[in-house]
Amino acid sequence: MQCIQIKMAQDSYSLKPRFAGFADAVVGIVRMEGFWGGLYAGTGPTVLKGALNNCIRFSTYSELKHLYQQFKTGDINSSSSSSSSSATTTVYVENLAPLNAAESMLLGAISGGLSAVATHPIDTVKSNMQSIGGGGYSTSWDCFTKILQSQGLLGLYRGMSPRFIRVCLEIGLHFTMYERIARYLDSI
């Protein structure tokens, strides 16, 4: 769906838009670029970006939350280790003070911001691959290397500011809501 959305948005800014609506866009894209190439371009980078974003966001938020709770309570020894024969695992003690909305929003925004910076090059490749005609790139790797060669590393970070702001706010809100809902469900 995002691939169609990007192509429709790009088409709407052309002097002679080709698509009259969603159904017309789907038919037109399939005619011009084929089913897989037209509707599923950039799927690899999309899946990779989603997986990395979630890994970064959840692990960063969890660690920041725990560190902040330790700092807030002044208890720097609030984790204990339990070892098994193959690995050591850190177990977090649950009696630390819960975060208020502003604290979870801030920690979530930091987690989201880190994920936005880390994955923006993948997002740039994805967006270029999903443009009409795939931007003239044969593969995602071809897109990545050509952008890097022609524009340098900064070319992979073009347009990051709006995404960074959006992701910080969005993920801050996600974790704030997560904390509230989890607390409510725990009380039931």
Backbone as a chain_set.jsonl record, in Angstrom:
{"seq": "MQCIQIKMAQDSYSLKPRFAGFADAVVGIVRMEGFWGGLYAGTGPTVLKGALNNCIRFSTYSELKHLYQQFKTGDINSSSSSSSSSATTTVYVENLAPLNAAESMLLGAISGGLSAVATHPIDTVKSNMQSIGGGGYSTSWDCFTKILQSQGLLGLYRGMSPRFIRVCLEIGLHFTMYERIARYLDSI", "coords": {"N": [[0.814, -1.202, 0.0], [1.957, 1.228, 0.768], [3.752, 1.642, -1.248], [2.092, 2.176, -3.439], [0.882, 4.497, -2.471], [3.1, 6.27, -2.371], [3.739, 6.43, -5.1], [1.359, 7.5, -6.113], [1.343, 9.978, -4.827], [3.658, 11.131, -5.896], [2.891, 11.21, -8.585], [0.762, 13.004, -8.455], [1.963, 15.475, -8.312], [2.965, 15.916, -10.8], [2.908, 17.546, -14.043], [0.956, 16.54, -15.769], [-1.06, 14.56, -14.322], [-1.359, 11.004, -14.08], [-3.021, 9.261, -12.76], [-6.343, 8.743, -11.728], [-7.457, 7.984, -9.379], [-7.406, 5.639, -6.602], [-7.925, 2.923, -7.541], [-7.488, 3.272, -10.281], [-4.811, 3.985, -10.17], [-3.596, 1.612, -9.211], [-4.126, -0.178, -11.354], [-2.834, 1.222, -13.441], [-0.164, 1.346, -12.507], [0.496, -1.38, -12.402], [0.304, -1.981, -15.131], [2.369, -0.314, -16.165], [4.699, -1.036, -14.701], [4.596, -3.7, -14.024], [3.331, -6.42, -11.971], [4.771, -7.351, -9.562], [7.088, -5.685, -9.565], [5.898, -3.179, -9.675], [4.017, -2.983, -7.56], [5.255, -4.04, -5.345], [7.795, -3.023, -5.039], [10.746, -2.177, -3.288], [10.237, -3.698, -1.032], [12.046, -5.298, 0.41], [13.89, -3.384, 1.686], [11.892, -2.137, 3.225], [10.968, -4.117, 5.028], [13.39, -4.7, 6.349], [13.947, -2.179, 7.486], [11.735, -1.901, 9.222], [12.132, -4.068, 11.001], [14.647, -3.424, 12.14], [14.04, -0.904, 13.25], [12.168, -1.592, 15.287], [13.723, -3.293, 16.899], [15.72, -1.484, 17.76], [14.158, 0.551, 18.983], [12.625, -0.744, 21.082], [14.62, -2.049, 22.633], [16.287, 0.107, 23.315], [14.487, 1.834, 24.652], [13.756, 0.197, 26.824], [16.21, -0.125, 28.184], [16.896, 2.59, 28.71], [14.718, 3.303, 30.303], [15.047, 1.645, 32.529], [17.583, 2.523, 33.465], [16.95, 5.205, 34.018], [14.987, 4.896, 35.99], [16.535, 3.755, 38.009], [18.277, 5.895, 38.505], [16.425, 7.829, 39.313], [15.386, 6.756, 41.691], [17.663, 6.529, 43.112], [18.845, 4.125, 43.428], [21.297, 2.339, 42.511], [21.93, -0.31, 42.449], [19.865, -1.973, 41.574], [19.506, -4.148, 39.953], [19.844, -7.628, 39.466], [21.938, -10.459, 38.947], [21.436, -13.542, 37.371], [22.747, -16.615, 36.732], [23.061, -19.028, 34.159], [24.111, -22.175, 32.821], [25.029, -21.541, 30.272], [24.786, -18.785, 29.746], [24.68, -15.377, 30.989], [22.126, -13.603, 32.513], [20.461, -10.542, 32.922], [18.26, -9.575, 35.383], [15.573, -7.506, 35.873], [14.441, -5.705, 38.617], [11.142, -5.319, 39.709], [10.135, -3.342, 41.399], [10.667, -0.672, 41.021], [9.969, 2.835, 40.693], [7.142, 3.757, 38.745], [7.057, 5.297, 35.462], [6.1, 8.684, 34.807], [3.853, 10.399, 32.517], [5.284, 12.402, 31.061], [7.933, 11.564, 31.407], [7.98, 8.983, 30.208], [7.279, 9.762, 27.643], [9.498, 11.346, 26.905], [11.655, 9.459, 27.062], [10.734, 7.607, 25.193], [10.721, 9.234, 22.917], [13.458, 9.725, 22.606], [14.328, 7.112, 22.058], [12.918, 6.664, 19.671], [14.059, 8.692, 18.087], [16.737, 7.829, 17.903], [16.344, 5.475, 16.446], [15.364, 6.547, 14.075], [17.556, 7.988, 13.06], [19.388, 5.9, 12.73], [18.155, 4.249, 10.824], [17.494, 5.806, 8.637], [18.997, 5.898, 6.151], [18.157, 3.456, 4.992], [15.458, 3.981, 4.707], [15.583, 6.022, 2.826], [16.527, 4.63, 0.573], [14.377, 2.835, 0.283], [12.242, 4.621, -0.308], [13.14, 5.735, -2.732], [13.177, 3.44, -4.328], [10.475, 2.905, -4.391], [9.392, 4.91, -5.884], [7.877, 6.212, -8.923], [8.64, 4.138, -11.563], [10.752, 3.13, -10.188], [12.865, 4.801, -9.761], [14.861, 4.392, -11.568], [16.609, 2.465, -10.727], [18.01, -0.789, -10.476], [18.073, -2.644, -8.379], [17.726, -2.675, -4.777], [20.242, -2.518, -3.603], [21.686, -1.47, -5.744], [20.503, 1.046, -5.882], [21.261, 2.084, -3.349], [24.119, 2.119, -3.59], [24.47, 3.828, -5.8], [23.347, 6.263, -4.9], [25.082, 6.77, -2.786], [27.512, 7.015, -4.19], [26.999, 9.196, -5.914], [26.0, 11.275, -4.288], [27.154, 11.078, -1.84], [27.516, 10.231, 1.692], [25.775, 11.984, 2.994], [23.694, 12.206, 1.167], [22.147, 9.974, 1.644], [20.856, 10.741, 3.879], [19.121, 12.754, 3.254], [16.224, 14.735, 3.732], [15.759, 13.94, 6.325], [15.096, 15.465, 8.61], [12.214, 16.157, 8.877], [11.209, 13.54, 9.172], [12.579, 12.663, 11.437], [11.54, 14.348, 13.458], [8.817, 13.618, 13.344], [8.974, 10.848, 13.958], [10.134, 10.892, 16.538], [8.075, 12.14, 18.04], [5.947, 10.359, 17.505], [6.859, 7.816, 18.475], [7.455, 8.472, 21.084], [4.857, 9.002, 21.991], [3.734, 6.438, 21.531], [5.123, 4.829, 23.448], [4.372, 6.133, 25.775], [1.612, 5.672, 25.821], [1.729, 2.889, 25.9], [2.883, 2.427, 28.45], [0.838, 3.466, 30.095], [-1.375, 1.836, 29.424], [-0.351, -0.701, 30.066], [0.019, -0.396, 32.814], [-2.634, -0.028, 33.601], [-3.753, -2.526, 32.843], [-2.31, -4.204, 34.51], [-3.449, -3.534, 36.929], [-5.924, -4.644, 36.925]], "CA": [[0.0, 0.0, 0.0], [2.808, 2.408, 0.832], [4.333, 1.805, -2.581], [1.057, 2.839, -4.245], [0.742, 5.844, -1.915], [4.244, 7.08, -2.807], [3.614, 6.666, -6.541], [0.234, 8.416, -6.325], [1.774, 11.312, -4.393], [4.594, 11.617, -6.905], [2.117, 11.489, -9.79], [-0.108, 14.169, -8.262], [2.753, 16.69, -8.498], [3.392, 16.066, -12.192], [2.079, 18.475, -14.816], [-0.182, 15.766, -16.27], [-1.231, 13.351, -13.499], [-1.851, 9.835, -14.813], [-3.948, 8.451, -11.976], [-7.572, 9.435, -11.325], [-7.816, 7.517, -8.043], [-6.664, 4.465, -6.137], [-8.069, 1.786, -8.456], [-6.811, 3.648, -11.515], [-3.372, 3.939, -9.893], [-3.174, 0.209, -9.142], [-4.135, -0.704, -12.722], [-1.795, 1.916, -14.197], [1.151, 0.933, -12.011], [0.724, -2.758, -12.859], [0.559, -1.905, -16.583], [3.658, 0.328, -16.44], [5.862, -1.61, -14.038], [4.379, -5.095, -13.684], [2.705, -6.64, -10.67], [5.744, -7.366, -8.469], [7.927, -4.489, -9.616], [5.099, -1.976, -9.466], [3.31, -2.941, -6.283], [6.067, -4.53, -4.235], [9.15, -2.465, -5.076], [11.202, -1.678, -2.002], [9.766, -4.518, 0.078], [13.208, -5.695, 1.216], [14.253, -2.306, 2.611], [10.782, -1.857, 4.145], [10.998, -5.136, 6.076], [14.618, -4.481, 7.11], [13.779, -0.962, 8.281], [10.78, -2.188, 10.292], [12.762, -4.945, 11.998], [15.674, -2.655, 12.854], [13.374, 0.117, 14.064], [11.596, -2.189, 16.49], [14.831, -3.731, 17.76], [16.34, -0.301, 18.357], [13.21, 1.266, 19.841], [12.271, -1.461, 22.302], [15.787, -2.281, 23.488], [16.733, 1.398, 23.839], [13.511, 2.299, 25.64], [13.851, -0.645, 28.008], [17.436, 0.219, 28.91], [16.771, 3.957, 29.219], [13.73, 3.293, 31.384], [15.654, 1.045, 33.712], [18.616, 3.441, 33.961], [16.29, 6.384, 34.579], [14.351, 4.503, 37.241], [17.616, 3.622, 38.991], [18.71, 7.257, 38.822], [15.323, 8.507, 40.003], [15.254, 6.22, 43.044], [18.973, 6.521, 43.745], [19.204, 2.725, 43.645], [22.102, 1.885, 41.375], [22.105, -1.756, 42.536], [18.529, -2.574, 41.523], [19.419, -5.318, 39.09], [20.6, -8.758, 39.969], [22.296, -11.393, 37.882], [21.229, -14.96, 37.59], [23.49, -17.234, 35.638], [22.794, -20.396, 33.774], [25.352, -22.781, 32.366], [25.49, -21.005, 28.995], [24.729, -17.327, 29.594], [24.3, -14.579, 32.147], [20.968, -12.787, 32.198], [20.152, -9.515, 33.903], [16.847, -9.569, 35.738], [15.228, -6.216, 36.428], [13.52, -5.745, 39.745], [9.916, -4.625, 39.304], [9.63, -2.404, 42.394], [11.083, 0.695, 40.743], [8.85, 3.758, 40.488], [6.685, 3.839, 37.356], [7.291, 6.573, 34.802], [4.933, 9.508, 34.509], [3.656, 10.579, 31.074], [6.372, 13.2, 30.485], [9.149, 10.747, 31.41], [7.886, 7.949, 29.169], [7.293, 10.471, 26.354], [10.879, 11.732, 26.627], [12.453, 8.266, 26.785], [10.249, 7.077, 23.912], [11.184, 10.129, 21.846], [14.888, 9.448, 22.411], [14.399, 5.81, 21.381], [12.475, 6.871, 18.296], [15.056, 9.499, 17.388], [17.88, 6.965, 17.578], [15.963, 4.559, 15.357], [15.227, 7.335, 12.846], [18.901, 8.273, 12.564], [20.022, 4.647, 12.325], [17.505, 3.592, 9.678], [17.125, 6.724, 7.548], [19.512, 5.475, 4.838], [17.291, 2.397, 4.465], [14.223, 4.654, 4.312], [15.879, 6.732, 1.581], [16.559, 3.607, -0.485], [12.997, 2.358, 0.117], [11.445, 5.65, -0.983], [13.595, 5.82, -4.12], [12.736, 2.229, -5.026], [9.026, 2.918, -4.529], [8.934, 5.989, -6.761], [7.437, 5.745, -10.237], [9.761, 3.635, -12.343], [11.81, 2.679, -9.296], [13.97, 5.746, -9.773], [15.887, 3.956, -12.506], [17.52, 1.535, -10.065], [17.644, -2.186, -10.729], [17.873, -3.304, -7.078], [17.927, -1.793, -3.622], [21.69, -2.323, -3.465], [22.054, -0.542, -6.822], [20.032, 2.362, -5.427], [22.124, 2.497, -2.243], [25.472, 2.451, -4.055], [24.431, 4.999, -6.692], [23.147, 7.455, -4.067], [26.329, 6.97, -2.055], [28.529, 7.497, -5.138], [26.678, 10.495, -6.515], [25.677, 12.312, -3.302], [27.877, 10.847, -0.599], [26.749, 9.759, 2.85], [24.684, 12.935, 3.282], [22.593, 11.915, 0.257], [21.3, 8.962, 2.279], [20.158, 11.389, 4.996], [18.26, 13.845, 2.787], [14.842, 14.675, 4.197], [15.653, 13.297, 7.624], [14.544, 16.331, 9.664], [10.777, 15.931, 9.142], [11.008, 12.169, 9.658], [13.103, 12.619, 12.799], [10.553, 14.986, 14.339], [7.615, 12.774, 13.357], [9.245, 9.59, 14.657], [10.299, 11.193, 17.969], [6.747, 12.356, 18.622], [5.15, 9.139, 17.368], [7.339, 6.756, 19.36], [7.222, 8.972, 22.44], [3.442, 8.761, 22.287], [3.525, 4.986, 21.614], [5.577, 4.302, 24.732], [3.542, 6.73, 26.831], [0.366, 4.895, 25.837], [2.082, 1.532, 26.339], [3.039, 2.451, 29.915], [-0.479, 3.685, 30.712], [-2.208, 0.649, 29.211], [0.241, -1.792, 30.843], [-0.292, -0.124, 34.226], [-4.076, -0.286, 33.78], [-3.99, -3.962, 32.763], [-1.746, -4.792, 35.728], [-4.324, -3.241, 38.057], [-7.184, -5.408, 36.792]], "C": [[0.854, 1.262, 0.0], [3.436, 2.69, -0.524], [3.344, 2.546, -3.492], [0.886, 4.285, -3.785], [1.868, 6.757, -2.411], [4.125, 7.412, -4.289], [2.457, 7.61, -6.857], [0.613, 9.842, -5.927], [2.717, 11.92, -5.414], [3.848, 12.014, -8.186], [1.284, 12.757, -9.648], [0.633, 15.487, -8.452], [3.237, 16.889, -9.934], [2.441, 17.011, -12.932], [0.834, 17.797, -15.372], [-0.324, 14.496, -15.439], [-1.867, 12.222, -14.303], [-2.956, 9.097, -14.077], [-5.138, 9.283, -11.503], [-8.01, 9.043, -9.918], [-7.047, 6.257, -7.721], [-6.725, 3.309, -7.128], [-7.348, 2.064, -9.775], [-5.29, 3.589, -11.338], [-2.873, 2.499, -9.87], [-3.09, -0.378, -10.546], [-2.996, -0.08, -13.544], [-0.394, 1.497, -13.783], [1.476, -0.481, -12.48], [1.004, -2.773, -14.362], [1.96, -1.368, -16.886], [4.85, -0.478, -15.916], [5.728, -3.094, -13.704], [3.828, -5.23, -12.273], [3.721, -6.526, -9.534], [6.574, -6.09, -8.428], [7.162, -3.218, -9.306], [4.494, -1.856, -8.085], [4.171, -3.333, -5.084], [7.52, -4.053, -4.278], [9.514, -1.947, -3.689], [10.751, -2.487, -0.808], [10.916, -4.934, 0.993], [13.631, -4.602, 2.184], [13.151, -1.982, 3.624], [10.791, -2.829, 5.315], [12.231, -4.944, 6.964], [14.491, -3.268, 8.026], [12.828, -1.206, 9.461], [11.387, -3.042, 11.387], [13.797, -4.178, 12.815], [15.053, -1.593, 13.758], [12.862, -0.469, 15.362], [12.67, -2.696, 17.436], [15.448, -2.546, 18.485], [15.4, 0.358, 19.359], [12.954, 0.539, 21.149], [13.474, -1.687, 23.207], [16.277, -0.965, 24.103], [15.78, 1.903, 24.91], [13.636, 1.512, 26.933], [15.085, -0.292, 28.837], [17.373, 1.626, 29.499], [15.815, 4.03, 30.398], [14.353, 2.745, 32.662], [16.721, 1.967, 34.311], [18.0, 4.671, 34.631], [15.634, 6.054, 35.918], [15.394, 4.314, 38.344], [18.078, 4.999, 39.459], [17.673, 7.965, 39.693], [15.186, 8.046, 41.455], [16.571, 6.232, 43.808], [19.479, 5.122, 44.029], [19.99, 2.207, 42.453], [22.339, 0.394, 41.394], [20.773, -2.479, 42.423], [18.4, -3.689, 40.512], [20.263, -6.429, 39.69], [20.886, -9.693, 38.816], [21.946, -12.796, 38.308], [21.911, -15.657, 36.434], [23.025, -18.652, 35.415], [24.102, -20.955, 33.248], [25.878, -22.141, 31.09], [25.508, -19.488, 28.903], [24.381, -16.665, 30.918], [23.175, -13.658, 31.728], [20.765, -11.763, 33.301], [18.65, -9.513, 34.131], [16.548, -8.228, 36.393], [14.198, -6.383, 37.538], [12.334, -4.851, 39.41], [9.457, -3.544, 40.277], [10.111, -0.97, 42.172], [9.863, 1.554, 40.421], [8.443, 3.79, 39.022], [6.966, 5.229, 36.786], [6.002, 7.362, 34.687], [4.883, 9.743, 33.0], [4.808, 11.347, 30.429], [7.661, 12.385, 30.4], [9.102, 9.678, 30.321], [7.873, 8.574, 27.777], [8.728, 10.827, 25.961], [11.735, 10.522, 26.27], [12.03, 7.61, 25.475], [10.722, 7.917, 22.738], [12.667, 9.919, 21.572], [15.068, 8.13, 21.664], [13.996, 5.924, 19.921], [13.483, 7.66, 17.487], [16.269, 8.688, 16.997], [17.552, 6.022, 16.428], [15.841, 5.31, 14.035], [16.594, 7.623, 12.234], [19.542, 6.999, 12.012], [19.44, 4.071, 11.039], [17.168, 4.53, 8.524], [17.747, 6.365, 6.198], [18.664, 4.38, 4.191], [15.989, 3.006, 3.976], [14.417, 5.411, 2.996], [15.884, 5.763, 0.4], [15.141, 3.123, -0.773], [12.161, 3.357, -0.674], [11.847, 5.798, -2.451], [13.134, 4.613, -4.927], [11.229, 2.243, -5.273], [8.513, 4.064, -5.394], [8.546, 5.416, -8.119], [8.658, 5.355, -11.055], [10.926, 3.164, -11.492], [13.026, 3.574, -9.297], [15.091, 5.365, -10.715], [16.903, 2.995, -11.898], [17.057, 0.106, -10.303], [17.356, -2.952, -9.439], [18.055, -2.278, -5.964], [19.411, -1.514, -3.412], [22.203, -1.342, -4.515], [21.671, 0.88, -6.428], [20.961, 2.907, -4.347], [23.493, 2.947, -2.752], [25.49, 3.676, -4.961], [24.206, 6.295, -5.913], [24.442, 7.78, -3.33], [27.424, 7.536, -2.966], [28.247, 8.911, -5.626], [26.484, 11.615, -5.488], [26.445, 12.176, -1.997], [26.946, 10.383, 0.511], [25.575, 10.682, 3.173], [23.478, 12.728, 2.365], [21.634, 10.885, 0.825], [20.492, 9.539, 3.438], [19.316, 12.584, 4.561], [16.838, 13.646, 3.29], [14.675, 14.076, 5.577], [14.969, 14.157, 8.68], [13.057, 16.119, 9.904], [10.5, 14.534, 9.699], [11.464, 12.052, 11.102], [12.087, 13.195, 13.789], [9.306, 14.118, 14.469], [7.841, 11.515, 14.174], [9.429, 9.821, 16.158], [8.943, 11.358, 18.648], [5.916, 11.076, 18.621], [5.58, 8.071, 18.367], [7.242, 7.189, 20.822], [5.793, 8.715, 22.873], [3.148, 7.266, 22.409], [3.922, 4.45, 22.984], [4.816, 4.9, 25.906], [2.232, 5.953, 26.951], [0.617, 3.467, 26.316], [2.176, 1.471, 27.86], [1.689, 2.585, 30.609], [-1.348, 2.438, 30.605], [-1.679, -0.522, 30.033], [-0.082, -1.62, 32.328], [-1.763, -0.422, 34.51], [-4.345, -1.795, 33.791], [-3.424, -4.685, 33.982], [-2.669, -4.605, 36.925], [-5.633, -4.038, 38.025], [-7.078, -6.746, 37.487]], "O": [[0.532, 2.241, -0.672], [3.628, 3.847, -0.899], [3.74, 3.446, -4.233], [0.761, 5.192, -4.608], [1.613, 7.889, -2.824], [4.38, 8.547, -4.694], [2.56, 8.432, -7.768], [0.246, 10.799, -6.608], [2.591, 13.094, -5.759], [4.15, 13.043, -8.791], [1.118, 13.503, -10.614], [0.008, 16.512, -8.724], [3.849, 17.909, -10.249], [1.313, 17.241, -12.496], [-0.229, 18.414, -15.439], [0.229, 13.459, -15.804], [-2.784, 12.441, -15.095], [-3.745, 8.384, -14.696], [-4.975, 10.372, -10.954], [-8.857, 9.715, -9.329], [-6.151, 5.851, -8.462], [-5.688, 2.77, -7.514], [-6.676, 1.186, -10.317], [-4.57, 3.189, -12.253], [-1.83, 2.199, -10.452], [-2.092, -1.009, -10.894], [-2.283, -0.786, -14.256], [0.473, 1.314, -14.637], [2.598, -0.754, -12.906], [1.871, -3.521, -14.812], [2.657, -1.895, -17.752], [5.875, -0.595, -16.587], [6.657, -3.684, -13.153], [3.855, -4.285, -11.485], [3.555, -5.698, -8.639], [6.74, -5.487, -7.368], [7.719, -2.279, -8.735], [4.458, -0.772, -7.502], [3.849, -2.997, -3.944], [8.38, -4.632, -3.613], [8.684, -1.35, -3.003], [10.865, -2.022, 0.326], [10.773, -4.923, 2.216], [13.725, -4.853, 3.386], [13.444, -1.594, 4.755], [10.638, -2.419, 6.465], [12.131, -5.016, 8.188], [14.876, -3.317, 9.194], [13.098, -0.759, 10.576], [11.184, -2.775, 12.572], [13.819, -4.273, 14.042], [15.487, -1.405, 14.894], [13.095, 0.095, 16.431], [12.543, -2.545, 18.651], [15.671, -2.603, 19.694], [15.813, 0.687, 20.471], [13.055, 1.14, 22.219], [13.365, -1.535, 24.424], [16.64, -0.928, 25.278], [16.221, 2.353, 25.968], [13.624, 2.092, 28.019], [15.001, -0.176, 30.06], [17.752, 1.835, 30.652], [16.072, 4.733, 31.375], [14.198, 3.32, 33.739], [16.758, 2.167, 35.525], [18.469, 5.12, 35.677], [15.715, 6.835, 36.866], [15.149, 4.679, 39.494], [18.248, 5.238, 40.655], [18.012, 8.615, 40.682], [14.905, 8.851, 42.342], [16.597, 5.975, 45.011], [20.434, 4.946, 44.785], [19.411, 1.694, 41.496], [22.903, -0.139, 40.439], [20.559, -3.488, 43.095], [17.289, -4.139, 40.234], [21.275, -6.176, 40.343], [20.157, -9.714, 37.823], [22.138, -13.183, 39.461], [21.672, -15.319, 35.274], [22.651, -19.37, 36.342], [25.11, -20.249, 33.239], [27.083, -22.194, 30.845], [26.2, -18.948, 28.04], [23.862, -17.298, 31.837], [23.265, -13.0, 30.692], [20.886, -12.086, 34.483], [17.867, -9.455, 33.183], [17.202, -7.856, 37.367], [13.217, -7.113, 37.397], [12.509, -3.751, 38.886], [8.459, -2.878, 40.0], [9.969, -0.135, 43.066], [8.85, 1.052, 39.934], [9.304, 3.844, 38.145], [7.097, 6.205, 37.525], [4.931, 6.787, 34.492], [5.79, 9.323, 32.282], [5.263, 10.972, 29.348], [8.403, 12.502, 29.424], [10.077, 9.488, 29.594], [8.397, 7.986, 26.831], [9.125, 10.631, 24.813], [12.465, 10.553, 25.279], [12.873, 7.112, 24.729], [11.082, 7.384, 21.688], [13.086, 9.934, 20.415], [15.875, 8.046, 20.738], [14.643, 5.358, 19.041], [13.739, 7.338, 16.327], [16.783, 8.831, 15.887], [18.378, 5.796, 15.545], [16.181, 4.767, 12.984], [16.767, 7.512, 11.021], [20.164, 7.022, 10.95], [20.165, 3.467, 10.248], [16.604, 4.086, 7.524], [17.078, 6.516, 5.176], [18.475, 4.38, 2.974], [15.466, 2.597, 2.94], [13.52, 5.438, 2.154], [15.307, 6.052, -0.648], [14.744, 3.011, -1.933], [11.452, 2.977, -1.605], [10.988, 5.967, -3.316], [12.744, 4.753, -6.086], [10.754, 1.663, -6.249], [7.306, 4.172, -5.613], [8.855, 4.264, -8.424], [9.591, 6.142, -11.217], [11.983, 2.831, -12.027], [14.106, 3.156, -8.881], [16.168, 5.959, -10.665], [17.948, 2.74, -12.496], [15.858, -0.173, -10.327], [16.482, -3.818, -9.417], [18.489, -1.151, -6.203], [19.791, -0.392, -3.079], [23.043, -0.49, -4.225], [22.449, 1.812, -6.628], [21.397, 4.056, -4.419], [23.971, 4.022, -2.392], [26.422, 4.477, -4.9], [24.81, 7.319, -6.234], [24.846, 8.941, -3.261], [28.172, 8.427, -2.564], [29.161, 9.728, -5.737], [26.77, 12.776, -5.78], [26.389, 13.063, -1.144], [25.752, 10.171, 0.298], [24.508, 10.219, 3.577], [22.353, 13.046, 2.751], [20.441, 10.914, 0.524], [19.555, 8.905, 3.924], [18.846, 13.347, 5.405], [16.312, 12.533, 3.278], [13.559, 13.734, 5.967], [14.316, 13.615, 9.571], [12.662, 15.915, 11.051], [9.663, 14.366, 10.585], [10.797, 11.405, 11.909], [11.813, 12.597, 14.829], [8.8, 13.908, 15.571], [7.0, 11.148, 14.995], [8.936, 9.035, 16.966], [8.698, 10.78, 19.707], [5.263, 10.749, 19.612], [4.733, 7.481, 19.037], [6.976, 6.366, 21.699], [5.547, 8.262, 23.991], [2.395, 6.859, 23.294], [3.165, 3.709, 23.61], [4.636, 4.236, 26.927], [1.8, 5.617, 28.054], [-0.192, 2.905, 27.054], [1.616, 0.572, 28.486], [1.424, 1.899, 31.596], [-1.982, 2.03, 31.579], [-2.461, -1.26, 30.633], [-0.417, -2.587, 33.012], [-2.095, -1.002, 35.544], [-5.078, -2.289, 34.648], [-3.999, -5.674, 34.437], [-2.673, -5.43, 37.839], [-6.358, -4.083, 39.019], [-8.034, -7.522, 37.482]]}, "num_chains": 1, "name": "protein.A"}
